Amino acid sequence: MVQTQRSQTDTATGMGGWDLFPFNGAFYPSRLPKGFRKLAFYSRYFDLIEVNATFYNTDFRAEHVRRWLEDVRDNERFSFTVKLFRGYTHSFNASKEDLFRIYRQLDTLVSGGKLGGLLIQFPASFKNQKETREYLYRLSHAFRQYRMFLELRDASWDTPLMYNFFQENRYHLVNVDLPAINGHIPFHRLSWDGAAYFRMMGRNANAWNNPWRLEADGKHMVSDRYNYGYSGEELRELASRILELEKGVKNVYVVFHNDRHARSIADGLRLRHLLDPSRRLLIPPTTLKAFPALRPISASAVVSAPLFSSQASRQASFAL
């Protein structure tokens, strides 16, 4: 049984993006009213978003980011973590213009008081070698004005000596949950300098190396890599990791990426309840319909007023 030792206000739980196809109808309403803003709706139920669109391009102007801030203005606890452009972590072809665009994005979030940190995720092929260590050293100096969360997937980085290297260069090592294959780094509960980051990718070992398959209609390719639902026991173990973090950890970020069939939404809500079992959660009717097992942890008074009425907004704010 999970014993609650840490206040839930220390932990922000969220998803790896808000505009994801599986969320339509399983989280967002089936029919979206005119002017519906997905991020604004999302921020009523979760306190964190990991922006993954920034991984694919740097073309997000300051006005885009200010609109994000406007969307989440009613949730004082809300924070953004931003995934670094792949030109720095995968293709290694980032330009100076990319760097300045990223600075503008991050600085806008800093000005709005909503930046949790910069997520820097490397693939499993990025191994511990002299050249890669030197690269991480240079990269840390490019972004050291921000809190940096570093995700490394190869187990060659998992040594006490490297932990010292990361801390000396102001990196927080991400606790990433991956299938125990391919020499992946183990799942830890590390926290440095008052912060910890957990990324839950699922444990679908069978589909990890061959994620794509053809749908039954013979027309569409889908990925099963993240088709995974965490069991109650696995979520209780995650909650224990969070609650057992050392004293002084003020910011804990937990991001679920098992988005196939919107399982990340359900698992994120279940974790929130485990961290504070005394509180019932406000859960959208669409999600209760998709995941009826969530009903016991949902607020007894279902919001019957229109979602965007002032009454619903007050109830949503209270439940966060």
N, C-alpha and C positions, 0 to 999 in steps of 0.2 A: 504494500500500500504506500502511495506517495504521501509523505508528510510535508505539509506546507510550511516552509521556513522563510521563504523570501517573498516579499510583497510582489503581487502581480504587476504593479506599476513599473517595476524594473525591467519587465520583459515585453518587447514589442514583437508581435507575430504577424507575418504577412506572406505574400505570394511573390513570385518572380514575374511580375507584370500584371496589369489590370485588364488589358484588352486581349484576352485569350479566348479562342473559340469555344473550348469546353465549358466556359463560365456562362455562356448564353443559354438561358432557360434553366440552368442548374444553380445559378446565383443571381444573375440579372433577370429582371422580368422578361417573360417571353415576348411581350409587346412593349417596346420602348416608347414612352411618351416623347413628344416633341421637345427638343432641347435637353434630353437626358444626357447627363455627364456620368460616364461609368466610374471615373475616379472619385467623384463626389459621393456616389452611392457606395462605392467600396470603402471609403474612409469612415463610414458609419459603423462598420463591422470589424475593421482591422486598423491597427495603428502604425503599420509599416508597409512600404512597397519597395521592392528591389527593381529599379528601372533597368530593364534588359534591352530596350530599344537602342540605348546609347552604345551598346556593344557593336551594333551593325553599322552605325554611321554617326558622325558628329554634327549633323545638320539640325541641331535643335537650338533655335535662337532664344535669347533671353525672354522674349514675349511668350514662347511656348512654356518655358519653365514657370513664368509668373502665372500663367493660367493653371498650371498644376497646383501652385500654392493657393490660388483662389479656390480651387476645387476642394481643398482639404482644410480650409480656414476654420471650420466649425469643430475640428478635432485638434485640440491644443497639444495632444500627445503625439500627433502623427509625425513620422519622419521618413525621409527618403534615403535609400542607399543607391548608389549609381554604379552600374557596371562599366568598367573602363573599355574604351574602344578596342576592338580586336586587332587593330593595327599595332598595338603595343604588346599584345599577348599571343597572337596566333600568326598573323601574316607578317608582322614586323615591318610594315611599310608606312607607318604613321608619319605625317608631315608636321612642320612647325605650325601650319595653319590649324591642323587638327588639335594641337596642343592648346592654342589660344581659344579655340571654340570650347574645348572641355573646361578650361579655366572659367570662361564666361558662364557656362551651365552651372558649375559647382558654386561659383561665387554668388550667383543669384539665389541658390538654395541656402547658402550661408547667411546671406542678407535677410532671408525670410525666416531664419532660425529653424530650418527643417532638415538640414543635412546630417544624416547619421554617419556617413563615411563613403569612401570610394572603394568599390569591390574590384579587385584585380585578380582575375581567374585565368590560370594557365592550364593547358591540356595535360594529359598524362604523359605525353611525349616530351614535356619540358622537365628534364632530369637534372639532378644535382651534379654540376660540372663547373670547372673553373670559369668558363665563359658565361654560363647562366648565372652564377653568383655575381660576377662582375656586372652583368646586365641588371640584376635586381638592385644592386648598389646604385647604379646610375638612375634607374627608374625611381627609386625612393627619393632622390634629390629633386626630381622633376615634380613630384606631387606631395612633398613632405609638409606643405602647409595645410593638408587635409588629413583626417584620420584615414589610414589605409588598412583595408582588410585584404589579406593575401591568401588566395586559394591555390594550393599546390596539390596535385593528385597522385604524384608518384612517391612511393615510400622511401626513396633515396633521400628525401628531405627530412625525414622523421628521425632526427638525432638531436641530443642536447646541445651539441655544438652549433647546429643550425638554428635552434631556438634562440641562442644567444645572438647569432647573426641577425635574425629577424628583429629582435627587440632593439638591438643597437641601431638598426636602420628604420625604427619606428613602424614596423609592420606588426599587425595583429594577425596571427595565423588562424584561418577559418577552420572550424570543426565541420568537415564535410562528410556526409553520410553517403557512401557509395557501395555497390556490390563488392564483396570481398574477393575480387578477381583482378587479374591484370597487374598485380603488384601495386594496387591502390593503397594510398596512405590510410592508416587505421582511423576510425572515428574516435575523436578525443573530446574532452571538455576543457579546453585551454582558455584561459582568460588572462589578458595582460593589460596593465595600465587602465583598469576600471572598465574594460569592455570585453564582450565575447560575442562571437558570431557563429550561428549554426545554419548550415545549408543542407536541407533534406532532399536528396535526389531520388530516393527510393532504392530498393534492393532487388530489382528485377535482373538477376544475373543472366537468365536465359536469353533475354532480348538485348542486353547491353552492347554486345559486339555486332549484332545484326538487327538493328532496331527497326528497319523499314520492311513493311510487308504490304501486299496488295489487298485492298478491301474486297469484300465478297462481290461487290458490283463490278470488279475487274477494271475499274477506271481510276481509282484514287489510291495513292500511297499514304500509309499512316505509320507513325512511329509508336512502338510499344516500349521503348526504353524507359519512359517515365510512367508506364502503366503499372502502378503499384499503390496499394492502400496499406498504410501502417496499421498493425494490429494494436489492440488495446495494451498488450504487454509492451510492445515496442514504444508506444507513446508514453507509457508510464516510466519506462527506462529513460526516455529523453527528458521528461519532466524532472526526474531525479537528478540527472546531470546538471540541469539548470539550477535546481534548488540547492545543490551541493557546491556550487561555485564559491570561491573564497570571498570573504567579506571585502567590501570596498568595490565590488563590481556593480556599477550603476547603470550600465547600458548593456542589455542582452538582446540580440537580434536573432530571430528564428524565421527562416524563409523556407517554405515548402515549394518544391518544384515537381512533385508528382501530379502533374496537371491533367493527365489523361482521365477523361470522364469526371473532371472537376474534383478528384479525390483530395487534392491539396486544400481546397476550401473546407471540406469536412474535417480533415485531419488538423488543420489550423484551429478550427473551432473546438475540436475535442481537446487539443493541447491547452487552449486558453482555460477551459473548464477544469482540467487537471491541476493547473497552477493556482486556481482559485475556486475550489469546489463549492464554496458557499454562494457563489454568484451564478444566477441563471443568465444566459446570453440572449441577446436579441439576434434572431436568425431569420433571414428572409423566407417567406412562404415557399418560394421556388426551391430553396435549398432543403427545407423540411420535406417537401414532396419528393425531391431526388434522393434524400438521405433520411428516411423516417426514423432511423436509429438515433438521430439527434434530438428527437422530441423531448426526452427526459431532461436534457440540459438547456432547453430553450425557455425563454421567459414565459410564465404562465399566461400573461396578458398579451395575446397576439395583437400586433398593431393592425387595427381595422381601418384606421383613417388612411387617406391617400398618402403614399410614401413621402410626398414632398410638402405635406401640410406642416404648419408650425408645431402641431401636436406630435406628429411623427418625429420631427427633428428633435424635439425635447426628449422624447423617449429614447431615441437613438443615442443622443449625447449622454444620457444617464447610464445607458447600458454599456458604453465603451469602457 
